[in-house]
């Protein structure tokens, strides 16, 4: 019960400060936007960092799929042109 009263107290104080001073509301809005930008930044780093094995595997899989599709569309056989042993 003490937890809920303390949360209510904190939010009541913040609401009081917002009503009294407009700068507090602007600060809270800016902090929420900053948090959103940091979360998007972290998501981009996780998904698109070249040393991430999951993103590298996903990228190579898409490239191989596109290569197979082009080979099929152009009736080409490029298996002998690479050094890779599949």
PyMOL commands that set and color helices and strands:
alter all, ss='L'
color gray80, all
select helices_A, chain A and resi 2-20+22-48+53-74+79-81
alter helices_A, ss='H'
color red, helices_A
deselect
rebuild
show_as cartoon
